[in-house]
Amino acid sequence: MNMNGYNLVKRTEFNEISIYYDILNSHEEIVSIIDSMPLWVLLLNENRQAVYFNQKLSSDINAKSPQDIIGKRPGEILQCQNSALNEAGCGNSVFCQYCGAVTAIVNSYNGGTQIEECRIIRSAEGLKQALDLEVTVSTINLKDHEYTLFIIQDISDKKRRHYLERIFLHDLVNTAYAIKSSADLMLTENDVLVKEEMVRILIPAANQLLEEISAQRQILQAEQDEWEPVKKEYFSTILMKDCVDIATNYMNKNKANIIIDTDSESFKINTEITLLKRVLINMLKNAIEATDDMDSIRISSRIIDEGIVQFSVNNKSYISDDIRYQLFQRSYTTKGKGRGIGTYSMKLLTEHYLGGKITVESSIEKGTTFFVTIPVNLKISS
């Protein structure tokens, strides 16, 4: 793979890298400066491979020896799931072309300090961890050799606070205000029929408030590996109807038309229904936000193979490749600053708790379809 004319595949032999590591490690002033830095620090060679690192990085990723780090590229060191998608490693998957870390390194070759954000999903010891990172990259000369100074700051907590403050709490306040306004009007209204109509408005609003709180609690528990899965049998058609009813609360009357596809197959599923509902509702919510007034959104279900089923949600909008390849990263969004956790939570819940996978296809002709493929009978490890 090439970016701006640079070969991202080529690697330096480990023996050569070990020589540079020994040279740098023998100079106390260099070691002292790098180890004093409170962030993760790497020195990279011209092929983006680590030739040196600081102790904070080594400790935080539980490196057992220098060989766990030197010779590897940043994504490989942090166990980014995209770095293992092909033999060429970090920087060479279709997703990597949109990675802020790779972009910053390549741009630093032209001089100056580069600062970029990147989002990765670590896959370590069977668990997935989403990280929002800020990388600062510049070229430096040490002992007559040019290196890339690569500094990594974990800004995941900062991004989460922004999300909670700007989106989650904002949405809660809006819904709570609608409930309060309707309740205040009921106190002064004497017409029984009008009061009954207000109650019909209050109930969906209250349900939506509870739904938003429940959704955030589920995501936090899932990220911290604290969710206790509980299996329950459910029919696919009933499940889709329940999800459509809930998702309808999120749109205006003339916004969209959600249709359960008549070709859907009916089957019984034994899985973590609460989390599966959360995934399907998020799929529908995303479709609603992307859909023009009165366009159709279709949800369907089908049997893929023995023991494997699939749910899908389609809308008529088109997602370009540069957006599609980043959709499932936490904090990535096309909806404005501070947003972006819905698609990430869909992937987290599907892959970590439902034993399945989530994919997306998009074309100008067919629109965008999200697919959730899961086992019909979830196996829960004791």
N, C-alpha and C positions, 0 to 999 in steps of 0.2 A: 504494500500500500504506500502511496506517496501523498504528501501534503505540501503544497507550495514547492515542489521539486525535491523534497527531502525523502530519503528512503527510510521508512519506518519499520522495515523488516530486518535489515542488517543488524547483526550482533557481533560484539567483540568476544573473543575466546576468554573463558574464565581464568585461565592461567595469566593472561595479560592483565586482567582486572585485578587479580590478587596482588600483582606487583605494585600497582598504584595504591591499593589499599594499604599495603605494608609501608610504603613510602609516607603516605599521609598519617598513618597511625604512629609513626616514629617521631613525629613533630609535636611536642607537647603543647606549643602555643596554638596550633590548629585544632588539636583535640579539645583543648580547654575552651576555646571560643565556641566551637560547634556544640559541645556538651552543655554550655551555659545557657543556650537558647531554650526557652520554655515551650517551643513548638516543635513539631516533627520536622527534621532537617535531613535532606539527602544531597549528596554531591553526585551528579550524573556525568557520564562520559558523552561523547558525541553520538552514541547510539541509544541514549536515554537509559543506560543501565547504571545502577548504583555502584559507585566505587567507595563511598564512605557514607556514614550515617551518625546521628547522635544517639545517646543512650536513652533519651525519652522515647523516641520512636521504637527502639529495640525493646524497651520494657513494655510499652503499651500494646505492642502486637505479639508479645510473648515469644520473641525470637530466642532460640536456644543457642545460636552461634552466629558469627558473621556470615556464614554461608547461607543462612536463611534470608539474607538481604542482598549482599553484594552480587552483582551479575544480573539481578532482576530489575525490572522496570517498575515504576510507581504502582501501577494497577496490579501487578503481580505480587508486589510486597503487601499491599493492602487487601489482596484477594478479591479484587473487583470481579464480579461474575462475568463481565464481558471479556476480561483478559484471558479466559479459558475457552473462548468460543472457537479459536482456531490455533494452529501450531505456531503461528507467528507471534502470538501473545499480545500484550498490552499495546494498544494503538492501532490494531489491525482488523478489528471487526467493523461491521457496517455502523455500529453504534458509536465507535470511537471517533469517527470524523466530527462528531458534535460535542466531544469531551473538552471541557474548558482547560484541563491539565495539559492535554496534548497540544492544543492550540497555543497555550502560553509558552510551552517549551519551544515549539517551532518558531514562534514569533520572536522569542528572545535571541535567536541566532542572528537576527538583524540588528541587535543592540538594544540597550535600554532594559528597564525592568517591566515585566509583564505581570499583571494581577488579573486572575480569572476565578470564577466560581465553577465548581464541578460537583456533580451528584453521582454517587456510586452506590451500588448495593453489594455489600460484602457477603461472601458465602464462605463461612468458616465454621468448622466442627458441626456441620449439619444445620446451622442456624443462619438466617439472613438478617443483615443489619444495614439499614439505610443511613448513609452519611452525606451531609451537606458540607462541602469543603471550600475553603478559599486558598488558592495557591499563589505564591509570589515567586517569580522565576527571573533569574538574571545570570549572566555569564561572569565568571571570575577567573583570575589567573593565580594558581598556587604552584609554587615550585616549578615554574617554567612550563606549566601545563594548564590548558584551558578546561574548565569544568562548568557545568550548569548547577547553580545553587538553587535548590528546589525546597521551598519552605511551605509546609502544610498546616493550616489552621482549621480545626473542626468547628464549624459554625452551626451545627445541627440544632443545638438548644436555642440559638438566636432565631433561626428560621422557624422553629416550632412556636416560639413566643409570638413572633409576628403573625403566624397563622391563627393562633388562638385569639390574639387581640383583635385582629382585623377582620377575620372571617367568622370564626365560631361564635365569639362573644357578640359580634355585630348581628349575626343571624338570630341569636337567642334573644337579644334585646328587641329586635324588630317583631319577632313572634310574640314575646311577652307583652309588648306594648299593644299589639292587636287584641290580645286576650283581655287586657285591662280596659281598653277603650270599649269593647263590647260589653264587658261586665258593668262599667259605669253607666252605659246607656240603658242597660236592663233595669237599673235601680230607679230610673226616672220614667220608664215606659210602662203604660197601663194596659195597652192593647195586648191581649193574650197571644194572638196570632203573630204579632211582631216579635214578642218575647220568644216564641217557639222558633222563629226564623233565626234569631240571634243565637239561640242555643245550638242550632244546626251549624252555625258559623264557628262557634266557640269550640265545639268538640274536635273538628279536624285541626284547628290551630293548636289546641292543647296536645293532641296526638303528635303533631309535627314537632312541638317543643320537646316532648319526651323522646321522640325518635332521634333528634339531633344530639341530645345528651347521651342517649344509649350508644349512638354511633361512635362518638368520641371516646367513650369508656371502652368500647370493644377494640378500637384501634390501639389505644394506649396499652391495654392488657395484652394484645397480640404482639406488639413491638417488644414488650418486656417479658414475653414468653410466660405470661401468667394466666392465660385463658385456659379454662378447663372444658374441653369439648364434651358436649352431651348429644348423643345421637337420637334422632327421632325419625319415624317413618312419615312420609308425606307424598301426596300425589303431585306430579309435575304440573298439571293443569291448575290445581288449587294454589300451588306455590306461586305460579305466574300471576294469577288473579290477585292474590294478596299483595304482591309487589307492585302491580299496576295501580291498585287502589291507594297505596301509600305514596307512590311517586306522583300521582295525580295532584296531591296536595301542594306540590312544589311548582305548579304552573298556573298561568292565567287561563281563564275559560276558553279563549280562542287560540291558545298557544300551539297545541299540537293534538294529534289524534293517536293515542296509543292502542295498538291492535295486537291481540294474541293471535298469531298466525293459525289459520284453520288447518294447515298441514302439520301442525305440532303433534308429536307422538305423546301419548299418555302412558306414564309408567310410575311405579312406586320407587321412591328413593329413600335410603336409610343413611342419613348424614347429619352433620351439624347444621341444622336448618336455620338457626339464628344468624350464623355467619354467611350462609349461602344467600339468605334474604338480603343481607347487607350488601353483598357483592352485586346481586341483580338490581337492587334499588339504585346503587351508585351508577350502574350501567345505564339505567333508565334516566337518571338525573342528568348525566352527561349528554345523553341523546336529546333530552328536552332543551338543554342550554344551547345545543348546536343546531336546533331545528327551527325553521321559519314558521310563521303562523300558519296553522291548519295543515301543515305537512304531516305525513304519517310516520309513526315509529312502530316497528314490528318486533315483538318478542316471540321466540319460538323455542321448542325443545325437541330433541330427537335422540334416538339410540344410535350410538356410533359403532359399538362392538359389544360383545358379550361382557357385561359388567361395567361398561363405559357409556356415559351419557353426556349430552352437550346442551347448554342453553346459549342462546344468542340474542343480541339486540342490534337492530339495524336502523340507521337514520340516513337521510339523503345527502348529508353534508360530506365533503371530501377533506381528508387530512393529508397534507403533504408529507413526504418522507422525513424531512428534517424535524417535523413535530412528532411523527409517529414513532421514530426511533428513541425518543426521549420521554414518551408518555408515562411510563410506569416508574419514573424516578420521583422520589419525594421532593416536593417543593417546585418541581417543574410544572409550569402552567401556561396556557395561552389566554387566561382570563384576567390578567392584570397582577400587579405587584402584591405579594402577600397571600396569593391563593395557591392551590395546588396540593392536594393530598388524596383526592378521590380515586384516581387511577392507581396510585401507589398502594392505597389500602386494599383495592381490589386484588392486586397481585399478591400482596402480603397474606391476606386471608385465604386466597385460593391455593397458593402453593404451600404455605406453612401449615395450614389447618385442615384444608379440604382435600389434600392429596392430589390436586389437579394442576392445571395450567390455564393461563389466560392469554389470549392472543387477539390481535386486531388486524383487520384487512380494510383497505380503503382504495376506492377508485372513483373517478369522476362519473362513470356509468352506473355503478352499483351503490355508491355512497360508502358509509363506514359501518362495519359490523364488528362488535366485540363478541368473542367466543369464550365461554367457560366450559372446560372439559374436565369432568370429575368421575371418580368411581361411584357406581350406584350404591355400593355398600362401603362406607368409610371404615377403615381399620384404625382404631385408636390404640396407640402403644401404651402399655401400663407403666 
